[in-house]
Each structure stands twice: as structure tokens, then as C-alpha cells.
Amino acid sequence: MKSAYNAVHRLRWLALPAALIALSAAADTINWDIAPKVSLAQIYSDNIGLAPSGLREDDFVTRLDAGIELTGQSARFRGVLDYNALGLVYWDNSDFNDIFHQGNGALRFDAVPDRFFIEASTRYYQRLRSRAGVGGDIVNVGVDRTDVWEFGISPTYKHRFGNWSDLRASYAYDRIDYEVSDLRELDSQSHRFTVDLTSGTAFSTFGWELSFDREETDFDDGSSVTFQTAEALGRWNVSDRFSAFAAVGDEDNSFEQDPPRARPSDTFWRVGGTFQPGPRTFLEGFVGERYFGTTFGLDFEHRIRDGRLFAGYSEALETVGRGRRGQLIDDDGLPVFDPGTGDPVFEEPDLLAGAFLRKRFEAGASITRPRTQASVRIYNVKREFELTSREEDSYGIIIDADWQASARINVYGDLRYEDTDFADIQGREDSLFTLRLGARRDIARQTTAAIDYRYTTRDSNQGFDYQENRLTATLTHRF
């Protein structure tokens, strides 16, 4: 069982969101809503430890989730805080019985409407330390996982100088802690300062933007990473459908590097254009030069009758200290949750120290109809680590579908495939395939029942193969 002291120790990061709630409550009347929830699931796995063929061991697992969600809203305040206690009882592997604490929180307080607001967020969850280990999820035993606590707060000031320009200035503080002792050196805190001055409506033909961004991240092992950019951008609105832009700037980055790599501080430039032939199509692209060489960017979207087509390519410097930004976001900007378990879905690299250059390409299509939703997405992510000059390369495909079979029955399914070359294990290449089918039924106003089947297989060129079939039956009641 996890130490009660650690759970209480982490609660210190709730102090500031709680203070903001109290402040906003004193200034305004907030409408509160409390929603408890309890869920009981019975799980069967034919390979609970994700062992290779010949060493597989099956087990039944009883999972109990008990949670509560607190939401509040007023003219100047919006907030949500939720907590979930997840208990696992293994019928055969009782040494792995455990209780996991999970929580999320986000709020916004408009201290001065349309001028000054404060946002805060917090999260406590479990994640894999490395995809190179046993893998799996929170149910599998022997998984190389760690508890993670994240906290962030950001005040933002906005000001409009008539129709000449708009100013936006913000400060963000982030803290991320890992529970496992040998990961403590990756615990970090960061300070980020951002200022943007953008032309107003008076500049209808020729627009401009001045921006400054500095982020300093200090790790508990004594190392630090600094990202800093200053940029001036000019845009020429050639017509209602096409505009061209050019930007020039300077970046002054500081982090540990492998000596042969290019010095991370230099001037940069980029040129590109935006094309909108109609209300349903948007295309923007650019090419430029940064310290690591030629850089590109692409953003494409086309709305069709019942869906959209999209493609994008981006390059950005990252660190594991930015892990709190790793949750997958859907097309509407909302966080993605697993439809079978309700857990948040993350896309995060292995926990390796130092800065890395992240290059991501994705393309796909989605369709939304009154009773059916479906999407397909292909992607390729490359991470070039500055400290070791090693690269991690992943590509894959994700297919999701959801069908409202009747007023009370919902059927869903997804298929995921990913192939990965690991950065920290030379020559290691794995492919991971997951297929899942499930159905949910409303059996009462606040009660649902679900049945979920999942098949997972991993093929590795270094002997880390496994297969798992899992069947889950769940009963959920919301109060």
C-alpha cells in the first residue's frame, strides 16, 4: 500500500487552487454541484503479467472505483475538482493488491473581466516509466510504473490599445514530481514568461506581431534547461483568401548537449502563407531555418458534410518537465479519455533526462453523424535527444468508432498499432497492436453496465514478446 504520508504530502499543491476557490467565492456567488460515482468491474486476463509464451499466468481481478467530482460556476469563476480511489484485488496474485489515488483539477478566475484572469490545474495519476519494460496498464502486474503529481498556475493580463494593437502577457509556474525514488532527479519546476503584442484592426492589409517567450526548468538533480525566443512577424493579407508572412528572431537556449551537436542559440527565420479558398478549408505552411537546420510546419483542415480531413507537421523543443502537456486532445480541444476505463489517454516519451527535439506528422479523417462517430489517424513521431544524440522513432495508426445502436445501447471499438525504435536501447524495435470491442447499456437513469474485450500483442526483436486477451464487465452508478 502506498504511504498515507505521501498522499497527504502531495495535497500541499491543492492549497493554491483551494485559495482561489475561496477568493472567488468571497467575490461572487458560485453554483456548486457535487457528483459522487462508484464503479465495480470484474476482469479476466489470460496473461496478467504480460509474460512470453510458455510463462503466461491468468488471473481474475476485481476493480473498484469510488470517486467524487466537484464543479462550480459563476459569472467570473469556472472550476472542477475530482478525486478517484481505484482498488485492485487479484484472486491469485494477492501480493499485488493495491489502492491507487487519482485526481484532476482545473479552474479559472476572472479577477478583472476581459483584462486579468488566473488559471490553475493539478493532476495525480499513474504512468509507465518506459515503454521498453513490461508495458501494459494499471491492471497488469509487474508493470514499470510510477505515480506522478503535477501542478500549474498561470496569471494572464490582456490589454487592448484601441484598434491599434492587443497585448497579452502571462506567467506560468509548473511543478512535476515522480514517486519512484530513482526518478526523483527528474522532478522539476519551471517558470515561463510570455509576452505577445499583435496588430489590431487598424492594420487590415499589413499585420504584425512581436513576441517573447522564456521558459526555465530546474531539475532536482541540479541540471537546468532554458528555452528562449524573441520574434518579429509581418503578415501581408494579399486577399480575403490568401496571406503571406515572414518572421525573424533570435533563440537563446541552454541545456546539456552531446558535443558534436549544433550550438542551440542562433538567429532564425521562416516564411510561409495561409490559404483559405472557402469557409471549410484552411491551409498554412512555412519553411525556415533554426539552429538544428531547415525547419518546416504544416496545418491543413477541410470540413466535409459530416466530418473533416486534416494533416499537420510540427517541430518543437521539449523536456520531460513538460509532461503535464502530454494528455491527448481531441478535435474540439478536449482531453481524451479511454471509453472502456474512463482513464485519461497520454502520449508521452520515455522518462529520459535532458532536452529533445520533437518532430511530429499526423494525418487522418473523422466523421460525425447523429448515431455514429469514427476517425482514423496515422502519425510519425521522432524525438532527437540533445544529450545523447540518440533518436526515438515511432509511427502508427489509430482507428476509433462509436455507434449509438439504440437509445440505451452504445457500441464502441478501436484499433491501435505502433512501431517504435527506442532511444535508450540500441537496436531495440517493438511493434504493439491492440484491438478492443465493447458495449455499454443504460439499465437505469444513473446506472450503466458495460462489457469490454481487448486483445494486445507485442513483437520485439529482443525477446520482449507477449500476448494478452482481457474481458471486463463493469457496473457504474452516478449519484
Secondary structure as UniProt FT lines:
FT   HELIX           4..10
FT   HELIX           11..14
FT   HELIX           15..27
FT   STRAND          31..45
FT   TURN            48..49
FT   TURN            53..54
FT   STRAND          59..73
FT   STRAND          77..90
FT   HELIX           94..96
FT   STRAND          98..112
FT   TURN            113..115
FT   STRAND          116..128
FT   TURN            131..132
FT   TURN            141..142
FT   STRAND          145..161
FT   TURN            162..164
FT   STRAND          165..178
FT   HELIX           181..186
FT   STRAND          188..199
FT   TURN            201..202
FT   STRAND          206..219
FT   TURN            220..221
FT   STRAND          224..236
FT   STRAND          242..252
FT   TURN            259..260
FT   STRAND          265..278
FT   TURN            279..280
FT   STRAND          281..290
FT   TURN            291..292
FT   STRAND          293..304
FT   TURN            305..306
FT   STRAND          307..319
FT   HELIX           320..325
FT   TURN            331..332
FT   TURN            339..341
FT   STRAND          355..368
FT   STRAND          372..385
FT   TURN            386..388
FT   STRAND          391..404
FT   STRAND          409..421
FT   TURN            426..427
FT   STRAND          429..444
FT   TURN            445..446
FT   STRAND          447..460
FT   TURN            461..462
FT   STRAND          466..478
//
